[in-house]
Amino acid sequence: MNLGRVLAVPLAVGRRLLSALPAVFAIVALTFVLMRVLPGDPASLFASSPGAGAQEIAAIRARLGLDKPIPAQFALYLRDVARGDLGMSMTTGQPVLRDLAQRLPASLELTGCAFILSLLVSLPMGIAAALRPGSLVDHAARLICTLGIALPTFVTGLLLVYVFYYLAGWAPDPTGRLDVFVTPPPEVTGFLLIDTLLAGDRAAFGAAFAQLVLPSCTLMLFVVAPLARITRASMLAVLRGDYVRAAEAMGLSRRRVVLGVALRNALLPVLSISGTVVSSMLGASVLVEKVFAWPGIASYSVDALMSGDYAPVQGFVLVMACIYVVVNLAIDLLYRVADPRVSLA
């Protein structure tokens, strides 16, 4: 095997990661400056008493480094980030990196389950609408897509809670990842569904899964519209292709033509939009986590922002930027697997 071909993918991945560093740096710098120019003084907010004196406030400002010019503060912040230190949260009293590590699995579990669910719903919906354009199925798919776009995520979440928890009583209390009467499993990965399976606790797994259903459905409805619409449009274009007609002329079954020939080529635009969809889900998870009291990093950053706590917000933005880079790189790799003609360079 040619050594150059073996090393081509790792080198291309390294180049992509290096090319993303300026964008991550710009996002971190912009967030840092915005947090400093917002109204309010964190030192006054975190003083021991509302009527704290000037000396106490000055001491807090010196401890937070707020008494230095903004360029000097930013240089110190970059030095700390390079060391793996994202600062201390004045709200929780713990290192921001520890808080984010504890809460990140909850957000990733919610977003990952919602994305998988959206693919399971949007792909069949888009395929069915493309196979019968103008039919009742096509109109129903358009209606669902329109509702998903028109309704804000917090409205969708509140409606689901009202219908399935308050009226029907099918869903558990929307109060976090696990019912208070269920013993949590030993923490191994931080993902409750995985940890409960590793512990062999079926009751805890069922409880964790039940708590995850409504928030996942809320996020799913937010992104099912673009995925279903791009699947429908891509399938319609592919089904008119000459190679699909050639496959039909060869006597292949309709199912094999649709799933084996047309769908594989139609998935390429779906992969392209998946990166944008995942980033949109990460942004929308802020409202979903607040509605369902989900202990993720999005709700953590919102609470810190409301308290004027700089470090958690800056750490949250940095983590989101890194996740966005990794997700887009994974999409590019999958795109290359689906179409070997595509180059990562």
KEDRENRO-851172 format. One record per residue (C-alpha): residue in one letter; y, x, z. Coordinates in steps of 0.2 Angstrom, whole numbers, padded with zeros to 4 digits, always signed. Last residue first. Layout:
# residues N
aYXZ...
END
This chain:
# residues 345
a+0096-0037+0005l+0084-0051+0011s+0078-0054-0007v+0072-0071-0014r+0058-0069-0027p+0045-0072-0014d+0050-0090-0012a+0043-0099+0003v+0040-0083+0012r+0058-0077+0008y+0065-0094+0014l+0055-0091+0030l+0063-0074+0032d+0081-0081+0028i+0078-0095+0041a+0073-0083+0054l+0089-0073+0051n+0099-0089+0052v+0091-0093+0069v+0093-0075+0076v+0112-0075+0071y+0115-0092+0079i+0106-0087+0095c+0117-0071+0096a+0133-0082+0094m+0126-0095+0107v+0123-0081+0119l+0140-0073+0117v+0148-0091+0119f+0138-0094+0135g+0143-0077+0142q+0161-0080+0139v+0160-0098+0147p+0151-0091+0162a+0164-0077+0165y+0180-0087+0164d+0178-0099+0178g+0192-0111+0177s+0183-0125+0186m+0182-0137+0171l+0176-0122+0160a+0163-0118+0173d+0156-0135+0173v+0156-0135+0154s+0147-0118+0153y+0133-0125+0165s+0132-0141+0154a+0128-0130+0139i+0117-0118+0148g+0104-0131+0152p+0101-0141+0168w+0100-0158+0159a+0109-0171+0169f+0105-0184+0155v+0122-0188+0149k+0129-0170+0153e+0115-0162+0143v+0117-0173+0128l+0136-0169+0128v+0133-0151+0127s+0118-0152+0116a+0129-0157+0102g+0134-0139+0100l+0117-0132+0100m+0112-0146+0088s+0125-0141+0076s+0119-0123+0076v+0101-0130+0073v+0107-0140+0058t+0117-0126+0050g+0101-0115+0051s+0091-0129+0044i+0102-0132+0029s+0094-0118+0019l+0077-0122+0024v+0079-0140+0017p+0086-0132+0001l+0069-0123-0001l+0058-0137+0005a+0059-0146-0012n+0049-0132-0021r+0035-0135-0008l+0037-0153-0009a+0035-0155-0028v+0019-0145-0030g+0007-0147-0016l+0013-0163-0007v+0019-0173-0022v+0007-0167-0035r-0008-0166-0023r-0004-0184-0017r-0003-0190-0035s-0019-0183-0040l-0020-0168-0052g-0025-0173-0070m-0017-0159-0079a-0004-0170-0086e+0002-0173-0068a+0004-0155-0065a+0013-0153-0081r+0025-0167-0076v+0028-0158-0060y+0031-0141-0069d+0044-0150-0081g+0055-0155-0066r+0060-0173-0063l+0051-0174-0047v+0060-0158-0041a+0077-0166-0043l+0072-0182-0033m+0063-0171-0020s+0079-0161-0017a+0090-0177-0015r+0078-0185-0003t+0075-0169+0007i+0094-0166+0008r+0097-0184+0014a+0083-0183+0027l+0089-0167+0034p+0107-0172+0034a+0103-0189+0043v+0090-0183+0055v+0103-0172+0064f+0111-0183+0077l+0096-0195+0078m+0085-0180+0084l+0098-0175+0097t+0096-0192+0105c+0078-0192+0103s+0076-0176+0112p+0087-0182+0126l+0076-0198+0127v+0059-0189+0126l+0061-0174+0138q+0059-0183+0154a+0043-0191+0148f+0036-0173+0143a+0041-0166+0160a+0032-0181+0169g+0016-0179+0158f+0016-0160+0160a+0017-0163+0179a+0003-0175+0179r-0008-0163+0168d-0006-0148+0179g-0017-0135+0171a-0005-0121+0177l-0003-0114+0160l+0000-0132+0153t+0013-0135+0166d+0021-0119+0162i+0022-0123+0143l+0029-0140+0145l+0041-0133+0158f+0048-0119+0148g+0054-0106+0161t+0041-0094+0154v+0031-0091+0170e+0038-0102+0184p+0025-0109+0195p+0023-0128+0192p+0036-0141+0198t+0030-0153+0211v+0033-0171+0205f+0043-0183+0217v+0060-0177+0211d+0055-0181+0193l+0057-0166+0181r+0069-0160+0168g+0085-0168+0174t+0091-0185+0180p+0088-0198+0166d+0077-0208+0177p+0060-0211+0169a+0058-0221+0152w+0049-0237+0150g+0059-0248+0161a+0063-0260+0147l+0081-0265+0151y+0088-0250+0162y+0077-0236+0156f+0073-0239+0137v+0088-0250+0132y+0102-0243+0143v+0096-0225+0142l+0094-0226+0123l+0112-0233+0122l+0119-0220+0133g+0111-0206+0123t+0117-0214+0107v+0135-0215+0113f+0134-0197+0120t+0128-0191+0103p+0142-0200+0093l+0136-0214+0082a+0142-0213+0063i+0130-0199+0057g+0114-0206+0064l+0119-0224+0060t+0122-0219+0042c+0105-0209+0041i+0096-0225+0048l+0104-0236+0035r+0101-0224+0021a+0082-0223+0026a+0082-0242+0026h+0089-0243+0009d+0076-0231+0002v+0062-0240+0010l+0068-0256+0003s+0068-0249-0014g+0082-0241-0024p+0073-0224-0026r+0054-0226-0022l+0047-0208-0022a+0063-0201-0016a+0064-0213-0001a+0047-0209+0004i+0050-0190+0003g+0066-0192+0013m+0058-0202+0027p+0043-0191+0028l+0054-0176+0029s+0066-0184+0041v+0055-0190+0055l+0043-0175+0058l+0058-0163+0054s+0069-0172+0067l+0055-0171+0080i+0053-0152+0078f+0072-0150+0080a+0072-0161+0095c+0058-0151+0103g+0067-0135+0099t+0084-0141+0106l+0077-0147+0122e+0066-0133+0125l+0079-0121+0120s+0092-0129+0132a+0079-0129+0147p+0074-0111+0143l+0092-0105+0144r+0095-0111+0161q+0087-0097+0172a+0092-0083+0160l+0110-0090+0159d+0112-0090+0178r+0105-0073+0179l+0116-0066+0166v+0131-0075+0174p+0128-0065+0190q+0127-0077+0205g+0141-0085+0216t+0138-0102+0208t+0156-0106+0204m+0164-0089+0204s+0151-0083+0191m+0149-0065+0191g+0151-0054+0176l+0141-0052+0160d+0133-0036+0164g+0121-0030+0152r+0128-0012+0151a+0136-0015+0134v+0143-0031+0141d+0151-0022+0155r+0160-0010+0143l+0165-0024+0132y+0173-0033+0148l+0182-0017+0153a+0189-0015+0135f+0194-0034+0136q+0203-0032+0152a+0213-0017+0146p+0218-0027+0130i+0223-0041+0141p+0234-0031+0153k+0228-0028+0171d+0230-0040+0186l+0216-0051+0180g+0203-0039+0185l+0193-0052+0194r+0195-0042+0211a+0213-0038+0207r+0216-0057+0204i+0207-0061+0220a+0218-0049+0230a+0234-0056+0222i+0229-0073+0227e+0226-0068+0245q+0242-0058+0245a+0252-0073+0238g+0246-0085+0252a+0233-0098+0250g+0239-0116+0252p+0224-0124+0244s+0212-0114+0254s+0199-0100+0251a+0207-0096+0234f+0196-0099+0219l+0208-0110+0210s+0223-0099+0213a+0213-0084+0206p+0208-0094+0191d+0226-0097+0186g+0229-0112+0175p+0234-0115+0157l+0224-0107+0144v+0230-0090+0137r+0216-0079+0146m+0201-0090+0140l+0208-0090+0123v+0209-0071+0122f+0191-0069+0128t+0184-0083+0116l+0193-0074+0102a+0186-0057+0106v+0168-0064+0108i+0169-0073+0092a+0176-0058+0083f+0163-0046+0090v+0149-0058+0085a+0156-0059+0067p+0157-0040+0067l+0139-0038+0073a+0132-0049+0060s+0131-0035+0047l+0121-0025+0059l+0108-0039+0061r+0107-0041+0042r+0104-0022+0040g+0091-0022+0053v+0082-0036+0045a+0083-0028+0028l+0076-0012+0035p+0062-0021+0044v+0058-0031+0027a+0058-0015+0016l+0047-0004+0027v+0031-0010+0020r+0037-0011+0002g+0043+0007+0004l+0026+0013+0011n+0017+0006-0005m+0000+0000+0000
END
